[in-house]
Amino acid sequence: MTYSEAIQYLYASRPPFHQVGASAYKPGLENTLRLMAHVGDPHLHLKAIHVAGTNGKGSTAHLIAAALHASGRKVGLFTSPHLVSLTERIRINGQPIPEQVIADFVTEHKAFLDAVQPSFFETMTALGFWYFVQQNVDIAVIEVGLGGRLDSTNVLTPILSVITNIGLDHTEFLGNTLTQIAREKAGIIKPQVPVVIGETHPQTMNVFLAKAQECGSEIFFADQCEYLRRTRLQVAPDCELHGNYQEHNLQTAFVALRELTNIQCPISNIQIAEGFAHVCTLTGLRGRWETLCERPLTICDTGHNSHGLQYVARQLKELTANHVWLVFGMVNDKDTDIVMRLMPQGERYHYIFTRPNTQRARSAQEMLTLWGREGMAIEDPQEALNYAIEQAASDDAIFIGGSNYLVGEVLSKRYQKAELL
């Protein structure tokens, strides 16, 4: 089986969440445990850091992985979704898993996959953990897919758990309140395993404290660690991630890395600073307030819900460009009405709504109707971007965002890494 055939098989037999949404979601760990047993129980042999949260968990996972890489370790990194290639989800020291490894894995285990019928994400979790063990990584940084308690990655017993923040997202699976969602994400807290919480919130703080007490686990709220916050600013002031919202993620990652030193995984402030300064280079991270072109200034960002886009909206308002052209699209299970109220308004903001390349996407026309103000609807993302480029003067700015899938399509078809700037 070739890589293309393996991908076609995975997508056809078990359509992924990023394509079809809720129908792809299989809560619970039974299938994952069966898969793990079939491939040698790799989850029992991984030294891992487990990262959950509504927003920022991907950036935080990359920051932690980059610092560990800078310390000389062989570091596995498991994240989702991917922007351009499926291989992005499973990396070792920034290098994506080879396509042939995926093809060989699917070929070897196809009969078992046919029998068990795991979800796409369950299969990718088993593949990622197996690959990290096969490659003898020193440590793996594992990002939760959705929620925490019932997420496939939660078969792990890590050396450290991290929960970045709690916001209202995926409410159809996790609950309609911050407290309910916090309970689901607190499910990654394991007995005697310390946990770092990125942001303190009055509706969620007691949930985490209670779960940590139940598990006998030390708990640290990163935004309350004043000494460590000041130290982070002193030793690691620079970072390749430029979004204003990254300050929360930097703080969370720094506190997590300092805690690792206390649990027999030492790392110096110099190594942390080196990792943070080169996080995108070391891990391959893209799409976080990423500059794609200087003139006109062209930026993309993967923020995709109100909790994340509130920070993006503020930063858009801070741009000094004469006009800002926004190529914007969202999927239909996000809080689009709230996002529309957050996004900047005024004569210098020009919205070009488009449809991300996923079955879950809202149409461009639907987005324009929800916006309720002047704007354009161009269904094809490339045509929408071309229009923005044609209209923008050299001292204007172009922003691409609202959806991971929109950013991924633009990166894959126009702004590949070698062509930037």
ZAMARGU-4260 file (C-alpha; in steps of 0.2 Angstrom, whole numbers, plus 5000, padded with zeros to 4 digits):
<rodrens>
0) 5000/5000/5000 | 5007/5017/4995 | 5005/5032/5006 | 4992/5040/4995 | 4982/5023/4996
5) 4984/5022/5015 | 4977/5040/5017 | 4963/5037/5006 | 4959/5021/5016 | 4959/5030/5032
10) 4949/5044/5026 | 4936/5033/5017 | 4934/5020/5031 | 4935/5032/5046 | 4932/5050/5040
15) 4942/5062/5052 | 4934/5075/5063 | 4941/5089/5054 | 4931/5083/5038 | 4914/5078/5045
20) 4913/5084/5063 | 4903/5075/5077 | 4900/5059/5067 | 4919/5055/5068 | 4920/5057/5087
25) 4921/5041/5097 | 4922/5045/5116 | 4929/5032/5127 | 4946/5023/5128 | 4940/5005/5124
30) 4945/5005/5105 | 4961/5014/5109 | 4966/5002/5122 | 4963/4987/5110 | 4973/4996/5097
35) 4987/4999/5109 | 4987/4981/5114 | 4988/4976/5096 | 5004/4986/5093 | 5013/4982/5109
40) 5006/4994/5122 | 5017/5009/5117 | 5007/5020/5129 | 5015/5010/5144 | 5033/5013/5138
45) 5032/5032/5134 | 5039/5046/5145 | 5027/5059/5141 | 5019/5076/5145 | 5001/5077/5142
50) 4993/5094/5136 | 4975/5099/5136 | 4965/5115/5135 | 4952/5124/5125 | 4965/5136/5116
55) 4984/5137/5116 | 4987/5118/5119 | 4995/5116/5102 | 5007/5131/5104 | 5011/5126/5122
60) 5015/5108/5117 | 5026/5115/5103 | 5035/5127/5115 | 5038/5113/5128 | 5044/5101/5114
65) 5056/5115/5107 | 5064/5118/5124 | 5066/5099/5127 | 5074/5098/5110 | 5086/5113/5114
70) 5091/5103/5129 | 5098/5089/5118 | 5084/5077/5120 | 5075/5066/5107 | 5058/5073/5107
75) 5042/5066/5100 | 5027/5078/5097 | 5009/5073/5094 | 4997/5086/5089 | 4981/5089/5079
80) 4974/5094/5067 | 4987/5096/5053 | 4987/5111/5042 | 4995/5104/5026 | 5000/5086/5028
85) 4995/5072/5039 | 5013/5069/5043 | 5013/5085/5053 | 5004/5077/5067 | 5018/5065/5072
90) 5036/5073/5073 | 5052/5069/5081 | 5064/5084/5084 | 5053/5093/5071 | 5054/5080/5058
95) 5037/5073/5052 | 5034/5055/5052 | 5039/5048/5035 | 5025/5044/5023 | 5031/5027/5020
100) 5030/5023/5039 | 5012/5027/5039 | 5009/5017/5023 | 5018/5002/5031 | 5008/5004/5047
105) 4991/5004/5039 | 4996/4989/5027 | 5002/4979/5042 | 4987/4982/5053 | 4973/4984/5040
110) 4964/4968/5045 | 4964/4973/5063 | 4958/4990/5059 | 4944/4983/5048 | 4939/4972/5062
115) 4939/4985/5076 | 4934/5000/5066 | 4942/5013/5077 | 4940/5032/5073 | 4953/5041/5062
120) 4960/5049/5078 | 4961/5033/5088 | 4971/5026/5073 | 4983/5041/5073 | 4985/5040/5092
125) 4991/5022/5091 | 5002/5025/5076 | 5010/5040/5085 | 5013/5032/5101 | 5020/5016/5092
130) 5031/5027/5081 | 5039/5036/5096 | 5043/5020/5105 | 5050/5012/5089 | 5061/5027/5087
135) 5066/5027/5106 | 5062/5045/5110 | 5068/5052/5126 | 5051/5061/5130 | 5035/5064/5120
140) 5024/5079/5121 | 5006/5074/5118 | 4992/5086/5114 | 4974/5080/5118 | 4963/5079/5103
145) 4946/5084/5111 | 4942/5086/5129 | 4952/5075/5140 | 4944/5062/5150 | 4937/5052/5135
150) 4951/5057/5123 | 4961/5043/5115 | 4977/5051/5121 | 4971/5048/5139 | 4977/5030/5140
155) 4994/5038/5145 | 5000/5040/5162 | 5012/5055/5159 | 5025/5062/5171 | 5017/5079/5170
160) 4999/5085/5165 | 4996/5103/5158 | 4979/5111/5155 | 4981/5128/5146 | 4964/5136/5149
165) 4945/5133/5148 | 4933/5141/5135 | 4916/5137/5127 | 4920/5126/5113 | 4914/5108/5107
170) 4900/5111/5119 | 4890/5097/5111 | 4903/5084/5118 | 4910/5093/5133 | 4896/5102/5141
175) 4888/5120/5140 | 4897/5128/5155 | 4915/5131/5159 | 4913/5120/5174 | 4907/5105/5164
180) 4921/5108/5151 | 4934/5109/5165 | 4928/5093/5173 | 4931/5084/5156 | 4948/5092/5154
185) 4953/5088/5172 | 4951/5070/5167 | 4969/5070/5161 | 4975/5073/5179 | 4982/5056/5185
190) 4986/5050/5203 | 5003/5057/5209 | 5006/5066/5193 | 5009/5085/5195 | 4998/5096/5184
195) 5000/5114/5178 | 4985/5125/5175 | 4988/5139/5163 | 4975/5152/5168 | 4965/5154/5184
200) 4946/5156/5182 | 4933/5157/5196 | 4922/5145/5188 | 4935/5131/5185 | 4948/5133/5198
205) 4939/5123/5211 | 4936/5109/5198 | 4955/5107/5196 | 4959/5109/5214 | 4946/5095/5219
210) 4953/5083/5205 | 4971/5086/5210 | 4967/5083/5228 | 4957/5067/5224 | 4972/5061/5214
215) 4985/5066/5227 | 4993/5077/5213 | 5003/5093/5215 | 4994/5108/5206 | 5002/5124/5200
220) 4992/5139/5192 | 5005/5146/5180 | 4997/5164/5181 | 4999/5164/5200 | 5017/5159/5200
225) 5023/5177/5201 | 5042/5173/5204 | 5042/5161/5189 | 5033/5173/5178 | 5046/5187/5181
230) 5060/5174/5178 | 5052/5169/5162 | 5053/5187/5156 | 5071/5188/5161 | 5078/5172/5154
235) 5067/5170/5138 | 5061/5187/5132 | 5061/5182/5114 | 5050/5170/5105 | 5046/5165/5086
240) 5028/5166/5091 | 5022/5183/5089 | 5003/5183/5093 | 4999/5194/5109 | 4989/5179/5116
245) 5005/5169/5116 | 5011/5177/5132 | 4998/5165/5141 | 5006/5150/5132 | 5024/5155/5136
250) 5020/5157/5154 | 5011/5140/5155 | 5025/5132/5145 | 5039/5140/5156 | 5031/5134/5172
255) 5028/5117/5165 | 5047/5116/5160 | 5053/5122/5177 | 5042/5109/5186 | 5050/5095/5175
260) 5066/5099/5183 | 5058/5094/5200 | 5053/5077/5193 | 5070/5071/5187 | 5069/5079/5169
265) 5081/5094/5172 | 5081/5108/5159 | 5090/5125/5161 | 5084/5142/5158 | 5096/5145/5144
270) 5089/5129/5136 | 5071/5135/5138 | 5076/5152/5131 | 5084/5144/5116 | 5069/5133/5113
275) 5057/5147/5114 | 5067/5159/5103 | 5067/5145/5089 | 5051/5136/5092 | 5044/5137/5074
280) 5061/5132/5067 | 5064/5117/5079 | 5046/5110/5078 | 5039/5116/5061 | 5025/5125/5070
285) 5015/5136/5058 | 4999/5147/5057 | 5001/5156/5074 | 5000/5175/5069 | 5013/5170/5055
290) 5019/5183/5043 | 5018/5176/5026 | 5023/5192/5016 | 5030/5209/5021 | 5022/5220/5008
295) 5008/5220/5009 | 5009/5213/5027 | 5001/5197/5026 | 4997/5187/5042 | 4988/5171/5045
300) 4982/5164/5062 | 4973/5148/5067 | 4962/5155/5080 | 4945/5148/5077 | 4933/5151/5092
305) 4928/5166/5102 | 4940/5162/5116 | 4954/5162/5104 | 4949/5175/5092 | 4946/5189/5105
310) 4965/5190/5106 | 4967/5190/5087 | 4953/5204/5086 | 4963/5215/5098 | 4979/5213/5088
315) 4970/5217/5072 | 4965/5233/5079 | 4983/5237/5084 | 4989/5235/5066 | 4995/5252/5059
320) 4991/5247/5041 | 4980/5260/5031 | 4967/5246/5026 | 4965/5228/5033 | 4958/5215/5021
325) 4952/5200/5030 | 4950/5183/5021 | 4939/5175/5034 | 4929/5159/5036 | 4923/5147/5050
330) 4915/5130/5052 | 4897/5128/5058 | 4900/5121/5075 | 4909/5136/5082 | 4902/5151/5091
335) 4901/5162/5075 | 4888/5174/5081 | 4900/5179/5096 | 4915/5180/5085 | 4906/5192/5073
340) 4903/5204/5087 | 4921/5203/5092 | 4929/5206/5075 | 4935/5224/5072 | 4923/5236/5062
345) 4926/5252/5053 | 4930/5259/5037 | 4948/5252/5036 | 4942/5234/5038 | 4936/5225/5023
350) 4929/5208/5025 | 4930/5194/5011 | 4921/5179/5018 | 4925/5162/5011 | 4922/5144/5014
355) 4935/5133/5022 | 4938/5116/5013 | 4929/5105/5025 | 4911/5098/5025 | 4909/5107/5042
360) 4911/5124/5034 | 4899/5138/5034 | 4896/5146/5016 | 4904/5163/5012 | 4886/5170/5010
365) 4880/5163/5027 | 4895/5172/5035 | 4891/5188/5026 | 4873/5187/5032 | 4879/5184/5050
370) 4891/5199/5048 | 4876/5210/5043 | 4887/5224/5037 | 4897/5228/5021 | 4908/5214/5014
375) 4910/5201/5001 | 4906/5183/4999 | 4918/5173/4988 | 4916/5154/4991 | 4933/5148/4984
380) 4947/5153/4997 | 4960/5155/4983 | 4949/5167/4974 | 4945/5176/4990 | 4964/5178/4994
385) 4968/5183/4976 | 4955/5197/4977 | 4962/5203/4993 | 4979/5203/4985 | 4973/5213/4970
390) 4964/5226/4981 | 4978/5228/4994 | 4990/5242/4993 | 5008/5239/4998 | 5005/5248/5015
395) 4989/5239/5018 | 4988/5222/5028 | 4979/5206/5023 | 4973/5194/5037 | 4968/5176/5034
400) 4959/5166/5048 | 4944/5160/5057 | 4948/5142/5053 | 4962/5130/5054 | 4957/5123/5038
405) 4956/5139/5029 | 4974/5143/5035 | 4980/5126/5030 | 4973/5127/5012 | 4981/5144/5010
410) 4998/5138/5016 | 4997/5122/5005 | 4993/5131/4989 | 5001/5148/4990 | 5013/5151/5005
415) 5024/5136/5007 | 5038/5138/5019 | 5052/5140/5006 | 5042/5154/4997 | 5039/5165/5012
420) 5045/5183/5013
</rodrens>
